[in-house]
Amino acid sequence: MKCVDCGKGRMVMKRVRVPHEIRGVRFEVEDEARVCSHCGFITIPLAQADRHGRLVDETYRRLAGILTPEEIRQVRGRLKMSQREFAEYLGVGEASVKRWETGVLPDKSSSDLIRLKTDPEAARQNWIQLRSLLRQTGHADMRPRKPARRVSPRPGVSGPRRGAASRGRS
């Protein structure tokens, strides 16, 4: 088979490192591919495309720290939540959870959100990091603030105080 890129070399099956870039992350995966003997052009045979795509997806997820569909299903299962309940708990749309569980790549922030809301150790590590950042900025007091209580101007009366002028008297 002649090279589809340069037209000069022969395409030969070899085990090579195939370069990829996803969302700005560059990496290589080792796989069987057709390589041009003249220019080095690399192509994955159609019969191997699905398997290669899964390999690329797994490698990227591992490098970027993004949960796999199986991990997301397992987390939701441990919480005994439906996709709808899990979506509400996370504050995302149900369609997002469905997509993530069927293989659509979530962004890093969504993956981090799932970890923070479902993994006590991830939440603890986040707390440690946040506390350190706040100490560096002089906000070391991390006790929860009590919400301001609304105090009535007169005992037993709620709402704004109504004076004589507001009752129509002058």
N, C-alpha and C positions, 0 to 999 in steps of 0.2 A: 504494500500500500504506500503510495506517494504522500509526502507531507502536504497537508492542506494549507500550511502557512507559507512555506518557501517554494514548494513544488519541486525541490531538488533531491531531498533526502528520502530515505525509507523510514516508515514508522515501525519501530521495533518495541515489543513488550519488554518492560524492565520494571524492577522495583526501584522507585525514586521518591524523593521528598517533593511533594506537590505544594507549591506556595498558595496561600489563601489570605484574604483580608475580609474581616467582618466587623462592621461598626468601628473601623479604625484600628482594630487589633490584627496585627500581621502574625501569621504562624504557618508552619508546614505540617503536613501529615504524610507519613510514609505509606505508599500504596503501589499497586501494580498499575502501570499506565503505558500508553503508547508514546514513545519519544522519537523525535526526528533525529536521524543519524547525522544530518548536516547542520541544522540550526538549533537543535535542542528543544524545539516546540513540544509541549506536553499536552496530551489529551487523554481523558478517561473514556474507555469504551462504554457505549450505551448500556450494555449488559451489566456493568459494574456501577453505574451512576447512582442508583439508590443506596447501595452499600457505602459508596464513597461519600455521598451526602450525609449519611448518618455518622460516619467517622469524622467528618468535618464539623458537624453539629456538636457531637460529644466533646471533641477537642476544644472548640470555642467555648462551650459552656464551662468546661473545667478551668480553662485559662481565665475567663471573665468572672467566674464565681456565680454562675447562673444555674438555678435549679433545673433539673430534668423534668419532663412530664410525669415520669414515675414517682419522683420525689414529691412533686406537688400533690399527686393523687394520694400518696402515703400519708402526707401531713394532714390533708383534709380527712382521710379515713380515720386517723388517730383521734381527731376531734369529733368524729361521728357527725359531720356536717354534710348537707347536700351542697351541690355547687352554688345554689342560690344563697344558702346560709353562709357559706364560706366567702362568697363575694361581698355580702353585706358586712361580715366581720372585718374584711380587709378594706372596705370602702371603695370597691371597684365594681365594674359591671359584671353581671353573670356571664356575659359573652366572653369577657377576658379570661375568666377561669376556664371556661370550656375550651377556648383556643389554646391556652397554655397546656392543658391536660392532653390535647391531641397533637402537640408538637410545635405549635407556633412559639417562636422565641420571645419570651418576655424581656423587657428592658431590665437593666441591672437594678434600677430603683424598685421595680415591682418584685424582683426576686429578693432583694434586701428586705422589703416590707413583709413579705411572707415569712422570712426567717425571724424578723424582729417580733412578729405577732404570734409565732408558733413555736419558737425555740427559746426556752428560758436562758440557755447559755449565751445565745446570740444577743438576747436582750440585756443580759448582765454585762457582756463585753461592750455593748453600745453605751450602757450607763457609765462604765469605767472611763471610756473615751470621752463622753460628754462632760463628766465631772472634771477630768483633766483639762479639757479645753476651757471650761468655765473658770477653773482656778487660774489658768494663765491670763485670763482677761479680767481677773479681780472679782468674779461673781461666784465665789466659793460657797456661799450659803445656799445649799440646795434643798433646804426643807420646803415642803409644799406650802404654798401660800394659801391661807384661808380666804375664801371669797368675801368681799366686803359685805357686811350686813347692812341692810337698809334700816335705818333707825327712824322711828316715827317721832315727829316733833312733840307729840303728847302721848303719854301712855294710853294704850287702848285705841288709838286712832291711827289708821294707816293712810298713806297717800299724802299729798301736799296739804299743808295747813291752809285753811281758808280763813282769810281775815274778813273784817267787817266790809271792806270795799268790795270783796268778791261776792258777798251775799246781798249786794244791792244797797247796803247802808253806807252813809257817809257821815 
